[in-house]
């Protein structure tokens, strides 16, 4: 300052102002539009495949285990690669890596349209998960650098709404495609959305990076992918092989060893890829827990609903999409209203209330009987959407607000890794509960061996067998067995949501009483909250 006073800067060469939080990027709202387009792709793809699973089970002879892998191949790869993806964006440019992710997602979608068997569909889903791993954390991580705290809640709400908007559109469009074209059309429909997302990112999204971020650690990436993959494999295979089967025990033990190695690896590195020190902040930790357990419950619901509505209730694919709208409507309403409510009373009561509502919806759904009308289903679906909306938006907003700006990529990668792994675990656990209960309740007495084996694969297969051999009692037994398994899985959902609510109420900081609480976000760094 003294030198500038002695030798003033000539007017012809003024010093350019540095960007500050008081002068945010003027392109930020246009950039948000690009991010919304990218997130719309992911939300669209999530539910469009769930509606297609019963059709694929019939046309590709995919049993419940293969259906779980079709759903989980995407989420496991998604979760395993988000940490290195966040770091790649930090180091080499978030826009560049986001566009790369959209390109990979496009390639996986095109591969899926050509797949001729369940194994190839699983491979296509894994490629799409690789692209999604780049899209999700980078779309989230640029928000703190684009928006000041007062606007960040609105931006997070818009991102969440975009993902949510894709969810009701997916079943509707997917159902129409399945009623008029082959099942591969549910992959091909991603193509125009991805191309729009690439164009929007190219022209609207500014480049941001952090060249000082830690390098991608190949060993940590391998430990993450193999550790999560073997855990999900063990859970999915357990119902058919038995929890004490050598393969299942080996997979679960290997998973524990690999994930322990990942944690130990992070402790010996100065700047680890999996930086568990971020979890020392109570706000980041407990908001991450709430978001992850909420995602576990919703992912399980989305896996259970389509076969119930299509096989048990007898709706076609498009009708199934229509009847899933109450959940999406509740989610959208809650996502829109959660920001203002959080600003008034703080995130803790909002998130806790959302989780309690989600638990109540699951317990109400667990009372479903085979011959119940759709109104009962619509009621608990609406409540589930409201509960998830009031949980997810404030939890994500507060977790992002707890991250230092320079750790946005790696921190959001950690957040989304845990959240997506919660989704994969929900499909694996609840699908396994469903498969085990279905297999024990299904009555196949008097059926030929081939028919009994086929009917035991899934409720969709049981209906096909019943129609082929003229045995309506098999379809009735399959419906009862499926609803019983779904009820058990929904009870597990309710218990998980209640546990998350209790943890949130007990440990989550509520910054409503702190300075800046009107933003609805916690202001902490990587240190423990007071």
C-alpha positions in Angstrom: 0.0 0.0 0.0 2.9 2.4 0.8 4.5 1.8 -2.6 1.2 2.5 -4.4 1.0 5.8 -2.5 4.5 6.8 -3.5 4.0 5.7 -7.1 0.4 5.9 -8.1 -0.8 3.6 -10.8 -1.3 5.5 -14.1 -5.0 5.9 -15.1 -4.4 4.2 -18.5 -3.5 0.9 -16.7 -5.9 0.4 -13.8 -5.6 -2.7 -11.7 -8.4 -5.1 -12.6 -10.7 -5.8 -9.6 -10.4 -9.3 -8.2 -13.6 -11.4 -8.0 -15.1 -11.4 -4.5 -18.2 -12.9 -2.9 -19.7 -9.4 -3.1 -19.4 -9.4 -6.9 -20.5 -12.9 -8.0 -20.1 -14.1 -11.6 -22.8 -12.3 -13.7 -23.3 -15.4 -15.8 -24.1 -17.5 -12.7 -27.9 -17.9 -13.4 -27.2 -18.9 -17.1 -24.6 -21.3 -15.8 -27.1 -22.7 -13.4 -29.3 -23.5 -16.5 -26.4 -25.6 -17.9 -26.1 -27.5 -14.7 -29.8 -28.1 -14.5 -29.7 -29.6 -17.9 -26.9 -31.9 -16.9 -28.7 -33.0 -13.7 -32.0 -33.5 -15.6 -30.2 -36.2 -17.6 -29.3 -38.1 -14.4 -32.8 -37.7 -12.8 -34.4 -38.8 -16.1 -32.3 -42.0 -16.4 -32.9 -43.1 -12.8 -36.6 -43.7 -13.0 -36.9 -44.5 -16.6 -34.9 -47.7 -16.0 -36.8 -48.6 -12.9 -40.1 -48.6 -14.9 -38.3 -50.7 -17.6 -37.0 -53.4 -15.3 -40.2 -55.5 -15.3 -40.3 -55.4 -19.1 -36.6 -56.3 -19.3 -37.1 -59.1 -16.8 -39.7 -60.6 -19.2 -37.8 -60.0 -22.4 -34.3 -60.7 -21.3 -35.0 -63.5 -18.7 -33.5 -61.4 -15.9 -34.1 -62.7 -12.4 -34.3 -60.5 -9.3 -30.5 -60.7 -8.8 -29.8 -59.6 -12.4 -32.3 -56.8 -12.0 -30.5 -55.6 -8.9 -27.3 -55.6 -10.8 -28.8 -53.7 -13.7 -29.8 -51.0 -11.2 -26.7 -51.3 -9.0 -24.0 -51.5 -11.7 -24.8 -47.8 -12.4 -24.9 -46.7 -8.8 -21.8 -48.7 -7.6 -19.6 -47.3 -10.4 -21.2 -43.9 -9.8 -20.3 -44.0 -6.1 -16.8 -45.5 -6.6 -15.6 -43.0 -9.1 -17.1 -39.7 -7.8 -14.1 -39.0 -5.5 -11.5 -39.1 -8.3 -13.9 -37.4 -10.6 -14.2 -34.4 -8.2 -10.5 -34.2 -8.0 -10.1 -34.3 -11.8 -12.5 -31.4 -12.1 -10.6 -29.4 -9.4 -7.3 -29.9 -11.2 -8.1 -29.8 -14.9 -11.3 -27.8 -15.1 -14.8 -28.6 -13.9 -16.5 -27.6 -17.1 -14.0 -29.7 -19.2 -14.6 -32.8 -17.0 -18.3 -32.2 -16.9 -18.5 -32.2 -20.7 -16.3 -35.4 -20.7 -18.8 -37.0 -18.3 -21.7 -36.2 -20.5 -19.8 -37.7 -23.5 -19.2 -41.0 -21.6 -22.8 -41.1 -20.5 -23.8 -40.7 -24.1 -21.6 -43.6 -25.2 -23.1 -45.8 -22.5 -26.6 -44.9 -23.5 -25.8 -45.8 -27.2 -24.3 -49.1 -26.0 -27.4 -49.9 -24.0 -29.6 -49.5 -27.0 -27.7 -52.3 -28.7 -27.4 -54.7 -25.7 -28.8 -58.2 -26.4 -28.7 -59.7 -22.9 -28.8 -58.7 -19.2 -25.0 -58.9 -18.9 -24.5 -56.4 -21.7 -27.1 -54.1 -20.2 -25.2 -54.3 -16.9 -22.0 -53.3 -18.8 -23.8 -50.4 -20.4 -25.1 -49.2 -17.1 -21.5 -49.3 -15.7 -20.3 -47.1 -18.5 -23.2 -44.7 -17.8 -22.2 -44.7 -14.1 -18.7 -43.6 -15.1 -20.1 -40.6 -16.9 -22.5 -39.8 -14.1 -19.6 -39.9 -11.6 -18.2 -36.9 -13.5 -21.5 -35.1 -14.0 -22.9 -35.2 -10.4 -20.1 -33.9 -8.2 -18.9 -31.3 -10.7 -22.3 -29.9 -11.2 -22.6 -29.6 -7.4 -19.1 -28.4 -6.7 -19.2 -25.3 -8.9 -22.2 -23.9 -6.9 -20.1 -22.5 -4.0 -17.8 -20.6 -6.4 -20.7 -19.3 -8.5 -23.2 -18.2 -5.8 -22.8 -16.3 -2.6 -24.3 -17.9 0.6 -27.5 -15.8 0.3 -28.2 -17.3 -3.2 -26.7 -20.8 -2.7 -29.9 -22.3 -1.1 -31.9 -21.3 -4.2 -29.3 -22.8 -6.5 -29.2 -26.1 -4.6 -33.0 -26.1 -4.7 -33.0 -25.6 -8.4 -30.4 -28.4 -8.9 -32.5 -30.7 -6.7 -35.7 -29.8 -8.5 -34.1 -30.5 -11.9 -33.1 -34.0 -10.7 -36.6 -34.4 -9.2 -38.2 -33.2 -12.4 -36.4 -35.8 -14.4 -37.9 -38.5 -12.1 -41.6 -38.1 -13.0 -40.7 -37.5 -16.6 -38.7 -40.7 -16.8 -41.6 -43.1 -16.0 -44.0 -41.2 -18.2 -41.8 -41.0 -21.3 -40.3 -44.5 -20.6 -43.7 -46.0 -20.2 -44.8 -44.6 -23.5 -41.7 -45.8 -25.2 -42.0 -49.3 -23.8 -45.7 -49.4 -25.0 -44.7 -48.5 -28.6 -41.0 -49.5 -29.0 -38.5 -52.0 -27.8 -36.9 -51.7 -24.3 -33.7 -50.2 -25.7 -35.5 -47.0 -26.5 -35.2 -46.1 -22.8 -31.5 -45.7 -23.4 -31.7 -44.0 -26.7 -33.9 -41.2 -25.4 -30.9 -39.9 -23.3 -29.1 -38.9 -26.5 -30.9 -35.6 -27.2 -30.8 -34.6 -23.6 -27.0 -35.2 -23.3 -26.3 -33.3 -26.5 -28.3 -30.3 -25.2 -26.4 -30.5 -21.9 -23.0 -30.5 -23.7 -24.0 -27.4 -25.8 -25.3 -25.6 -22.7 -22.0 -26.3 -20.8 -19.9 -25.2 -23.7 -21.6 -21.8 -24.1 -22.9 -20.9 -20.6 -20.7 -22.5 -17.9 -17.5 -20.7 -17.0 -14.4 -22.7 -16.3 -13.3 -23.1 -12.7 -10.5 -25.2 -11.2 -8.2 -25.6 -8.2 -4.7 -26.6 -9.5 -3.5 -27.1 -5.9 -6.0 -29.9 -5.2 -4.5 -33.3 -4.4 -3.6 -35.7 -7.2 -5.9 -38.6 -8.1 -4.5 -41.6 -6.1 -4.9 -44.7 -8.3 -4.6 -47.1 -5.3 -7.4 -45.2 -3.4 -9.6 -45.3 -6.5 -9.1 -49.1 -6.9 -9.7 -49.7 -3.2 -12.9 -47.6 -3.4 -14.3 -49.4 -6.5 -13.4 -52.9 -5.4 -14.5 -52.4 -1.8 -17.9 -51.0 -2.7 -18.4 -53.5 -5.5 -17.6 -56.6 -3.4 -19.9 -55.4 -0.6 -22.9 -54.9 -3.0 -22.1 -58.3 -4.6 -22.2 -60.1 -1.3 -25.5 -58.5 -0.3 -27.2 -59.2 -3.6 -26.0 -62.9 -3.7 -26.8 -63.7 -0.1 -30.5 -64.5 -0.5 -29.9 -67.1 -3.2 -26.7 -68.6 -1.8 -27.3 -68.0 1.9 -25.5 -65.5 4.2 -23.1 -68.3 5.4 -22.1 -69.4 1.9 -18.3 -69.2 1.4 -18.6 -66.9 -1.6 -20.8 -64.4 0.3 -18.7 -64.5 3.4 -15.5 -64.0 1.3 -17.0 -61.1 -0.5 -18.1 -59.3 2.7 -14.8 -60.0 4.4 -12.9 -58.7 1.3 -15.0 -55.6 1.3 -14.3 -54.9 4.9 -10.6 -55.3 4.3 -10.5 -53.2 1.2 -12.5 -50.3 2.7 -10.3 -50.5 5.8 -7.3 -50.2 3.5 -8.8 -47.2 1.9 -9.2 -45.4 5.2 -5.6 -46.3 6.3 -4.3 -45.2 2.9 -5.9 -41.8 3.4 -4.3 -41.4 6.8 -0.7 -41.7 5.5 -1.2 -39.1 2.7 -0.8 -35.4 3.2 -3.8 -34.6 0.9 -5.7 -37.9 0.5 -8.4 -38.5 -2.1 -10.8 -39.7 0.6 -10.2 -36.9 3.1 -12.1 -38.1 6.2 -10.9 -35.0 8.0 -13.9 -33.2 6.4 -16.1 -35.4 8.5 -14.7 -33.7 11.7 -17.1 -30.9 11.0 -20.4 -31.8 12.6 -22.5 -30.0 10.1 -20.9 -31.7 7.1 -20.9 -35.1 8.8 -24.5 -35.2 10.0 -26.0 -33.6 6.9 -24.2 -36.2 4.9 -25.6 -39.0 7.1 -29.1 -37.6 6.7 -28.8 -37.2 2.9 -27.3 -40.7 2.5 -29.9 -42.5 4.6 -32.7 -40.6 2.9 -31.3 -41.7 -0.5 -31.1 -45.3 0.8 -34.8 -45.2 1.6 -35.9 -43.5 -1.7 -33.7 -45.8 -3.9 -35.2 -48.8 -2.2 -38.7 -47.5 -2.8 -38.0 -46.8 -6.5 -36.8 -50.4 -6.9 -39.8 -51.9 -5.2 -42.6 -49.8 -6.8 -42.5 -50.7 -10.5 -42.9 -54.5 -10.2 -45.6 -54.0 -7.6 -47.6 -51.6 -9.9 -47.0 -53.6 -13.1 -47.1 -57.2 -12.0 -49.3 -57.2 -8.9 -51.6 -54.3 -9.8 -51.6 -55.0 -13.5 -50.8 -51.5 -14.9 -48.9 -51.1 -18.1 -45.6 -49.2 -18.2 -47.1 -45.8 -18.9 -49.8 -46.4 -16.3 -47.0 -47.2 -13.8 -45.3 -43.9 -14.6 -48.6 -42.0 -14.1 -49.1 -43.6 -10.7 -45.7 -42.7 -9.5 -46.4 -39.0 -9.9 -47.7 -38.5 -6.3 -44.3 -39.2 -4.9 -42.7 -36.8 -7.4 -45.3 -34.1 -6.8 -44.7 -34.3 -3.0 -40.9 -34.1 -3.6 -41.2 -31.0 -5.8 -43.5 -29.2 -3.4 -41.2 -29.9 -0.5 -38.1 -29.0 -2.4 -39.6 -25.6 -3.3 -40.7 -24.8 0.2 -37.8 -26.1 2.2 -35.5 -23.1 1.6 -37.9 -20.6 3.2 -38.7 -22.9 6.1 -35.1 -23.6 6.8 -34.3 -19.9 6.8 -36.9 -19.3 9.6 -36.2 -22.3 11.9 -32.9 -23.7 10.8 -32.1 -27.0 9.0 -32.2 -29.4 12.0 -36.0 -29.4 12.6 -36.7 -29.4 8.9 -34.5 -32.3 8.2 -35.6 -34.2 11.2 -39.3 -33.6 10.3 -38.6 -34.8 6.8 -37.1 -38.0 8.0 -39.9 -38.7 10.4 -42.4 -38.1 7.5 -40.4 -40.5 5.3 -40.5 -43.1 8.1 -44.2 -42.7 8.5 -44.8 -43.1 4.8 -42.7 -46.3 4.8 -44.6 -47.8 7.7 -47.9 -46.9 6.1 -46.8 -48.6 2.9 -45.9 -51.7 4.9 -49.6 -52.2 5.7 -50.4 -52.7 1.9 -52.4 -55.8 1.1 -52.7 -57.6 -2.2 -56.2 -56.3 -2.9 -55.8 -52.7 -1.7 -56.8 -50.0 -4.1 -54.4 -47.5 -5.6 -55.6 -44.7 -3.2 -53.7 -46.3 -0.4 -50.5 -46.4 -2.5 -51.0 -42.8 -3.7 -51.2 -41.6 0.0 -48.0 -43.1 1.2 -46.2 -42.2 -2.0 -47.1 -38.6 -1.6 -45.9 -38.6 2.0 -42.6 -40.3 1.0 -42.0 -37.5 -1.6 -42.7 -34.8 0.9 -40.4 -36.4 3.5 -37.6 -36.8 1.0 -37.9 -33.3 -0.3 -37.7 -31.7 3.2 -34.7 -33.9 4.0 -32.6 -33.7 0.9 -32.5 -30.0 -0.1 -31.6 -28.5 3.3 -29.2 -31.4 4.1 -27.3 -30.9 0.7 -27.3 -27.1 1.1 -25.9 -27.2 4.6 -23.3 -29.8 3.7 -22.1 -27.7 0.8 -22.0 -24.6 3.0 -19.8 -26.4 5.4 -17.1 -27.0 2.8 -14.2 -24.5 2.3 -14.3 -23.1 -1.3 -10.9 -24.7 -2.1 -12.2 -28.1 -1.2 -15.5 -27.9 -3.1 -14.6 -30.6 -5.7 -13.2 -33.2 -3.3 -15.7 -32.4 -0.6 -18.7 -32.6 -2.8 -17.2 -35.8 -4.3 -17.1 -37.3 -0.8 -20.7 -36.2 -0.1 -22.0 -37.6 -3.3 -20.0 -40.8 -3.0 -21.5 -41.5 0.4 -25.0 -40.5 -0.8 -24.9 -42.7 -4.0 -23.5 -45.6 -2.1 -26.5 -45.2 0.2 -28.6 -45.6 -2.9 -26.8 -48.7 -4.1 -26.9 -50.2 -0.6 -30.7 -49.5 -0.5 -31.3 -51.4 -3.7 -29.0 -54.3 -2.6 -30.4 -54.6 0.9 -34.1 -54.1 0.2 -33.9 -56.1 -3.0 -32.3 -59.0 -1.0 -35.0 -58.8 1.7 -37.6 -58.9 -1.1 -36.0 -61.8 -2.9 -35.6 -63.8 0.3 -39.2 -63.3 1.5 -40.6 -63.9 -2.0 -38.8 -67.2 -2.4 -39.9 -68.5 1.0 -43.6 -67.5 0.5 -44.1 -68.6 -3.2 -46.1 -71.8 -3.5 -44.8 -73.9 -6.4 -46.1 -77.2 -5.3 -47.1 -79.4 -8.2 -45.3 -77.4 -10.8 -42.7 -78.9 -13.2 -39.2 -78.2 -12.2 -38.6 -75.7 -14.9 -41.7 -73.8 -14.1 -40.9 -73.7 -10.4 -37.4 -72.4 -11.0 -38.7 -69.7 -13.4 -41.5 -68.6 -11.1 -39.0 -68.3 -8.3 -36.9 -65.8 -10.2 -39.3 -62.8 -9.9 -43.0 -61.9 -9.7 -42.9 -61.0 -13.4 -41.5 -64.4 -14.3 -44.2 -66.1 -12.1 -47.0 -64.3 -14.0 -45.4 -65.4 -17.3 -45.3 -69.0 -16.1 -48.9 -68.8 -14.8 -50.1 -67.6 -18.2 -48.1 -70.2 -20.1 -49.3 -73.3 -18.1 -52.7 -72.0 -17.2 -52.1 -71.9 -13.4 -53.7 -68.7 -12.0 -52.9 -69.9 -8.4 -49.2 -69.4 -9.2 -49.8 -65.7 -10.1 -51.9 -65.3 -6.9 -49.3 -66.9 -4.8 -46.6 -64.7 -6.4 -48.6 -61.5 -5.7 -49.0 -62.4 -2.1 -45.3 -63.4 -1.7 -44.2 -60.1 -3.4 -46.4 -57.9 -1.2 -45.1 -59.7 1.9 -41.5 -59.1 0.9 -42.3 -55.5 0.0 -43.8 -54.9 3.4 -40.7 -56.3 5.1 -38.5 -54.0 3.0 -40.7 -51.0 3.8 -40.4 -51.7 7.5 -36.7 -51.6 7.1 -37.0 -48.3 5.2 -39.0 -46.9 8.1 -36.5 -48.0 10.7 -33.6 -46.5 8.8 -35.4 -43.2 8.4 -36.3 -43.1 12.1 -32.7 -43.8 13.1 -31.5 -41.0 10.8 -34.1 -38.7 12.4 -32.9 -39.5 15.9 -29.3 -38.9 14.9 -30.1 -35.7 13.2 -32.1 -34.4 16.2 -29.3 -35.3 18.6 -26.2 -34.2 16.7 -26.9 -31.9 13.8 -26.0 -28.3 14.5 -28.7 -25.8 14.0 -27.2 -22.5 12.7 -30.5 -20.6 13.0 -29.1 -19.0 16.2 -25.8 -18.2 14.6 -24.8 -15.2 12.5 -25.8 -15.7 8.9 -28.5 -18.2 9.8 -30.9 -16.6 7.4 -29.1 -18.4 4.6 -30.1 -21.7 6.0 -26.5 -23.0 5.8 -23.9 -23.9 8.3 -20.8 -21.8 8.2 -17.9 -24.1 9.2 -14.8 -25.4 7.7 -13.0 -28.7 8.2 -13.0 -28.3 12.0 -15.5 -29.6 14.5 -18.5 -27.3 15.0 -19.2 -25.8 18.4 
